[in-house]
Amino acid sequence: GGAGGPRPAVEAAAPTAAGVGVAATSEPTAAADLISSFGVGAAGAGEGGDDVEGGDLAEPALASGEARPMRVLDALSASGLRALRYSLEVPEVGFVLANDLSQHAADAIRTNAERNGSHAARVIEPNHGDAALVCYLNRTPISRRFDVVDLDPYGTAAPFLDGAVQAVAEGGMLAVTCTDMGVLCGNHGEACYAKYGAYPLRGKHCHEMALRLLLGSIDSHAARYKRYIVPMLSVSVDFYVRVFVRVFTSPSVVKRAASKRAFLYQCQGCEAFHLQRCGKVITRGGQTKFSPASAPQLDQTCAHCSRYMHVGGPLWAEPIHDVNAVHRALAYLDAGTQREKTALAPPPPQQQPQPPTPPAAIAVAAAVAAAARAAEVGAVAGGTPPSHAALGGLPAVPPLALPWGAHRKLLGLLTAVSEELPDVPLYVDLSGLSGTLHCRQPPLNRFINALLANGHRVSRTHASAGGLKTDAPFSVIWDVLRCWVEQNPVKGGTSDNAPGSVILAKPPSFQAKLSVTEASLRASGRGGGVTRFPHNPAENWGPGTRATAHLGKRKADGVVEESGGEAAGDAGDEDGDGVDARVAKRVRNQNKYVNKRTDREREGGAGGSAAGQAGAPHAQPA
C-alpha cells in the first residue's frame, strides 16, 4: 500500500526514530507477488531493446546461468519497514538500499534491520542522503541501476521523478505514491501545473484524473532520456494514488509520446468532457509519420448545457493497467483467501468432553512450541531468505493475527481493476449526473442496461463506487437520463438557465431500456463473493498529519513554545505542500490566540492589583 494505506500489525510497531523494531517474520502479501507477477526480473530484458543506443542495457546473468538477485531502492525509507518487507518477503531480492534524509531515520533502519535477523541486516544497506541525489548517483554505470525504485513521500513525488526514471534498470519497476490529492484533483491547479506540468480540472472523475496526471508526468520525465513507461497497475486508494510502471529505453517508441497524452475539454456546468490527443501517428505503406493532432470539433460553449468549456491536461490517455499482470496478482491473492478460510475454519465439534490435560503435558507442549519458534527464527537469522513455499508451510496463526490482514481489501481492489474497460479514459459519476438534473438517482443496474442495450460498453471503476466507465458519448448518457426523468419527474424550482434545465428541455432521441438484465448485473461487478468497496477498518479512518517536531516543542496544552514557533510557521507557509502549510498555520493562529488571552489576563491581573493597592488604605483587613 502507499503512504498511510492499510498496514500489517508489524508496521504499526516499527519505530519512526531510533527505537526498537519487531521481527517482521512472514507475511506473504501482495507486495512480493505484484513484483513477481508484473514480470520484473534481474535480467532487465524488455521491449525496445533493439533500439537502445550504446549497446544492450540488459543486466548480465551470473556465471551459474541464474539471474542475479534484484536490487531495490527504497528512496524515502523512514523507519525502514518497507525495506524489511522487501528483504524478508521477496526471495528474489538480494540488495535493498534504504535511504532517508534524516540521520535518526537511517539509524532506525540499521537498528530494525539488525533486530530482524542476519539476512535482513545483510540485504539492507541504510543510507543517509537526499533521495534525488541517490538516484542520480546510481544512474551510471548501468550495473548500479535498480530493478525496483520505490518512491513513497509525504505529499508530492515530483522532485524525485527525474532521477528515478534514470535510476531504474531496463525493464525495471518504478513505484510512485503521491498524497497531495488536493493538488492533483484540481483544488490548486496552478500548483499542479508547476509540479506535474499539467493543469487539472475539478470533477467527479478527479481520482482517475490524478492517476493520469501522474503517469503523464512520469512519462514526460522518461522521454527526455529516450525512455518510456508501461503502466502495470495504477490505483486510487483512500487518500492517495499509487502507480507501478515499468521503464524501457527505445528512441523510436519515445516518438509516440505525444500520441499517448491528451488535453481534457470539460464543461463547467454539466461536467461533460472530451479528450483530444496531443499528437497522432500515421502509418502508410510501411512508413510511420508523426504529426500534430487536429483541433477538436467543439465550440467554446457546451453542446448540452451552453456553459463555457475549460481546457486541462495534458494527461495520460493510454491504459493505466496491465490486465494480464493484474490477473496474475489476483491468483496470488486468491491463494491467500483459501489459506485464510482454512485458518478461520471453526474446529470440529467435540462429541464428548475431554479430560483435563495434565500439567506435565502442558509443559511438554509449551517446550515443543518454543522449540518450533526458535527453529523458525533461527532459519531467518541464519541467513536463509524465506521462500514462498516456506511461508505457506508455517503453522496456522490465531484469527486475530492473520498474516493477510489486508488481503480482503486488496482482493476487492484488484477485482474492480480487472473489470475496468482498459481503453476508456476517465469515468462518469451517476450521482453527479443526477445532481446536475436535480432528479432522483436511477438504479445503477438499470442505467447500465440502458447503455448496453444501445450498443455501448460499460464497466465499474475502482476509483469510485458510483463511477462508470463507458464509451457512450454524453449525448446518449443525457438521453438515458431524460427517459428516466420522464418516468420520475423532477420537482420544480430550478432556474430555466440552469444546466439541468437546459439539458431536460431537449427531448430524448430514443427510448432507453431502463430494466435489469443478466448483462447489467455482470457489468455492475456484482457476484463472485468479492466486496469491491469494503468499509474502512476503523472509525475516523484517514491520513494523519506530518510530524511537526520542526515547529517546536509542544506543551501539555498543545501550544508550541515561542522558541522557533514563528519561524517554523513561516517555513510551513513556504512549503506549499497542503497539509504541512495548514498545520503550521493552525499552530501559529493558536499561538496568537493564546498569547492575546495571556496578555489580557496579565493586564487584568495588573489592573486588579493596582486597584487593590490604591484602595488598600480604606479597605478593612480580611
Residue, then its C-alpha position, 0 to 999 in steps of 0.5 A: g500500500g502507499a503512504g498511510g494505506p492499510r498496514p500489517a500489525v508489524e508496521a504499526a510497531a516499527p519505530t519512526a526514530a531510533g527505537v526498537g523494531v519487531a521481527a517482521t517474520s512472514e507475511p506473504t502479501a501482495a507486495a512480493d507477488l505484484i513484483s513477481s507477477f508484473g514480470v520484473g526480473a534481474a535480467g532487465a530484458g524488455e521491449g525496445g531493446d533493439d533500439v537502445e543506443g550504446g549497446d544492450l542495457a540488459e543486466p548480465a546473468l551470473a556465471s551459474g546461468e541464474a539471474r542475479p538477485m534484484r536490487v531495490l531502492d527504497a528512496l524515502s525509507a523512514s523507519g525502514l519497514r518497507a525495506l524489511r518487507y522487501s528483504l524478508e518477503v521477496p526471495e528474489v531480492g538480494f540488495v535493498l538500499a534504504n535511504d532517508l534524509s534524516q540521520h535518526a531515520a537511517d539509524a532506525i533502519r540499521t537498528n530494525a534491520e539488525r533486530n530482524g535477523s542476519h539476512a535482513a541486516r545483510v540485504i539492507e544497506p541504510n543510507h543517509g542522503d537526499a533521495a534525488l541525489v541517490c538516484y542520480l548517483n546510481r544512474t551510471p554505470i548501468s550495473r548500479r541501476f535498480d530493478v525496483v525504485d520505490l518512491d513513497p513521500y509525504g505529499t508530492a513525488a515530483p522532485f524525485l521523478d527525474g532521477a528515478v526514471q534514470a535510476v531504474a534498470e531496463g525493464g525495471m519497476l518504478a513505484v510512485t505514491c503521491t498524497d497531495m490529492g488536493v493538488l492533483c484533483g484540481n483544488h490548486g491547479e496552478a500548483c499542479y501545473a508547476k509540479y506535474g506540468a499539467y493543469p487539472l480540472r475539478g470533477k467527479h472523475c478527479h481520482e482517475m484524473a490524478l492517476r493520469l496526471l501522474l503517469g503523464s508526468i512520469d512519462s514526460h520525465a522518461a522521454r527526455y532520456k529516450r525512455y518510456i513507461v508501461p503502466m502495470l497497475s495504477v490505483s486510487v486508494d483512500f487518500y492517495v494514488r499509487v502507480f507501478v510502471r515499468v521503464f524501457t529505453s527505445p528512441s523510436v517508441v519515445k516518438r509516440a509520446a505525444s500520441k499517448r497524452a491528451f488535453l481534457y475539454q470539460c464543461q463547467g456546468c454539466e461536467a461533460f468532457h472530451l479528450q483530444r490527443c496531443g499528437k497522432v501517428i500515421t502509418r502508410g505503406g510501411q512508413t510511420k509519420f508523426s504529426p500534430a493532432s487536429a483541433p477538436q470539433l467543439d465550440q467554446t460553449c457546451a453542446h448540452c448545457s451552453r456553459y463555457m468549456h475549460v481546457g486541462g491536461p495534458l494527461w495520460a490517455e493510454p491504459i493505466h493497467d496491465v490486465n494480464a499482470v493484474h490477473r496474475a496478482l489476483a491468483y496470488l491473492d486468491a491463494g491467500t483467501q483459501r489459506e485464510k478460510t482454512a485458518l478461520a475454519p471453526p474446529p470440529p465439534q467435540q462429541q464428548p468432553q475431554p479430560p483435563t490435560p495434565p500439567a506435565a503435558i502442558a509443559v511438554a507442549a509449551a517446550v515443543a512450541a518454543a522449540a518450533r519458534a526458535a527453529e523458525v527464527g533461527a532459519v531467518a537469522g541464519g541467513t536463509p531468505p524465506s521462500h514462498a513455499a516456506l511461508g505457506g508451510l508455517p503453522a496456522v496463526p490465531p484469527l486475530a493475527l492473520p498474516w493477510g490482514a489486508h488481503r480482503k481489501l486488496l482482493g476487492l481492489l484488484t477485482a474492480v481493476s480487472e473489470e475496468l474497460p482498459d481503453v476508456p479514459l476517465y469515468v462518469d459519476l451517476s450521482g453527479l449526473s443526477g445532481t446536475l438534473h436535480c432528479r432522483q438517482p436511477p438504479l445503477n443496474r438499470f442505467i447500465n442496461a440502458l447503455l448496453a442495450n444501445g450498443h455501448r460498453v460499460s464497466r465499474t471503476h475502482a476509483s469510485a463506487g458510483g463511477l462508470k466507465t463507458d464509451a457512450p458519448f454524453s449525448v446518449i448518457w443525457d438521453v438515458l437520463r431524460c427517459w428516466v426523468e420522464q418516468n420520475p419527474v423532477k420537482g420544480g424550482t430550478s432556474d430555466n438557465a440552469p444546466g439541468s434545465v437546459i439539458l431536460a428541455k431537449p427531448p430524448s432521441f430514443q427510448a432507453k431500456l431502463s430494466v435489469t438484465e443478466a448483462s447489467l448485473r455482470a457489468s455492475g461487478r456484482g457476484g463472485g463473493v468479492t466486496r469491491f468497496p469494503h468499509n474502512p477498518a476503523e472509525n475516523w479512518g484517514p491520513g494523519t498529519r506530518a510530524t511537526a517536531h520542526l515547529g517546536k516543542r509542544k506543551a501539555d496544552g498543545v501550544v508550541e513554545e515561542s522558541g522557533g514557533e514563528a519561524a517554523g510557521d513561516a517555513g510551513d507557509e513556504d512549503g506549499d505542500g497542503v497539509d504541512a502549510r495548514v498545520a503550521k498555520r493552525v499552530r501559529n493562529q493558536n499561538k496568537y490566540v493564546n498569547k492575546r488571552t495571556d496578555r489580557e489576563r496579565e493586564g487584568g491581573a495588573g489592573g486588579s492589583a493596582a486597584g487593590q493597592a490604591g484602595a488598600p488604605h480604606a479597605q478593612p483587613a480580611 
